[in-house]
Each structure stands twice: as C-alpha cells, then as structure tokens.
Amino acid sequence: MARQALIRREDVEALTGFKKAFIYREMKAGTFPQPIRIGEKAVRWVETEVREWIAACIAEGREPTEAKAASPVG
C-alpha cells in the first residue's frame, strides 16, 4: 500500500505554485481536491490527490488542440 500524507495549505501552495485564493476558488468550483478536516480550525489535503491534480493539469495542457492538430506541419 502506498504511503499517504496529509499536507498543509502552505505545502499545497508550494506544490502547485498557486496561492490560497486560487486554491479555494477551484475547490468551490469542484475542480480541486477537497481538504480533510482534522480539527476545529485545521484542514489538510491528501498529498496524492494534489499530485494527481497536478498531473492531470499537465496532461490536459499537453493535449493538442483542434487548431494544432489541423494545422499543416511544414
């Protein structure tokens, strides 16, 4: 079984390169992993979920667009 870690928001920011406002906006939109409440005022993210989100963003960014696929290569 793979080791799972819970990470703080600061670690999420460091991994993604995005700040708090963007992360919470994407969470609200349902496009970013939701945190787990570990206390009355504390939440953590599952590190593997954040890393999977990053990998999905990279894969999506590298998919050819229709325009790229239709343009002739010379």
C-alpha positions as CSV (number, residue, x, y, z in Angstrom):
1,M,0.0,0.0,0.0
2,A,1.4,3.4,-1.0
3,R,2.2,5.8,1.9
4,Q,-0.3,8.7,2.1
5,A,0.5,12.0,3.7
6,L,-1.7,14.9,4.8
7,I,-0.2,18.3,3.9
8,R,-0.9,21.9,4.9
9,R,-2.1,24.6,2.7
10,E,1.3,26.1,2.5
11,D,2.6,22.8,1.1
12,V,-0.3,22.7,-1.4
13,E,0.7,26.3,-2.5
14,A,4.4,25.2,-2.8
15,L,3.5,22.1,-4.9
16,T,1.0,23.8,-7.2
17,G,2.5,27.3,-7.4
18,F,-0.9,28.8,-6.7
19,K,-2.0,30.9,-3.7
20,K,-4.8,30.5,-1.3
21,A,-7.4,32.4,-3.2
22,F,-7.0,30.4,-6.4
23,I,-7.0,27.1,-4.5
24,Y,-10.2,27.9,-2.6
25,R,-11.8,29.2,-5.8
26,E,-11.0,26.0,-7.6
27,M,-12.3,23.9,-4.6
28,K,-15.6,25.8,-4.7
29,A,-15.8,25.1,-8.5
30,G,-15.2,21.4,-7.8
31,T,-12.0,21.3,-9.8
32,F,-9.5,21.0,-7.0
33,P,-9.2,18.3,-4.3
34,Q,-11.2,19.0,-1.1
35,P,-9.3,19.1,2.2
36,I,-10.0,16.8,5.2
37,R,-11.0,18.5,8.4
38,I,-8.6,17.3,11.1
39,G,-9.6,19.7,13.9
40,E,-12.0,22.5,14.7
41,K,-9.8,25.0,12.8
42,A,-7.5,22.8,10.8
43,V,-7.7,21.1,7.5
44,R,-5.2,19.1,5.4
45,W,-5.1,17.9,1.8
46,V,-4.2,14.3,0.8
47,E,-0.8,14.8,-0.9
48,T,-1.5,12.1,-3.6
49,E,-4.8,13.8,-4.6
50,V,-3.0,17.1,-5.1
51,R,-0.2,15.4,-7.1
52,E,-2.8,13.7,-9.2
53,W,-4.5,17.0,-9.9
54,I,-1.1,18.5,-11.0
55,A,-0.5,15.5,-13.3
56,A,-4.0,16.0,-14.8
57,C,-3.3,19.7,-15.4
58,I,0.0,18.8,-17.1
59,A,-1.7,16.1,-19.3
60,E,-4.5,18.5,-20.3
61,G,-2.1,21.3,-21.1
62,R,-0.1,18.9,-23.4
63,E,-3.1,17.6,-25.4
64,P,-3.1,19.0,-28.9
65,T,-5.9,21.5,-29.6
66,E,-8.0,21.1,-32.7
67,A,-6.2,24.1,-34.2
68,K,-2.8,22.4,-33.6
69,A,-4.0,19.1,-34.9
70,A,-5.5,20.7,-38.1
71,S,-2.5,22.9,-38.9
72,P,-0.1,21.5,-41.5
73,V,3.5,20.8,-40.4
74,G,6.0,22.2,-42.8
